[in-house]
């Protein structure tokens, strides 16, 4: 029977040390990347499948560094503002209009 405890897993194949991952996460967060985007960057550029494999979740690392963590609602509101600015310049961008509708739907779902 396998345990879900990540600390007992053998992580020898990951060459990056946990402290290096924490530094990367903090550096990326200071560059205004969201935790989900940080996870994708760690996976794609550094070959780290999940930060949790090395001990801590990305949000825990950010909280432990005493950095302000944006809520999901704040992140969606920022995306909506960016998309509105984009659509002012590109009125015929139908994909972006659909994405804006999707963001508004997500915001409405969070408000319930």
ABEGO torsion letter per residue (X at the ends): XBBABAAABBAAABABBAAAAAAAAAAAAAAGBBAAAAAAAAAAAAGBABAAAAGBBAAAAAAAAGBBBBBAAAAAAAAAAAAAAAAAABAABAAAAAAAAAAAAAAAAAAX
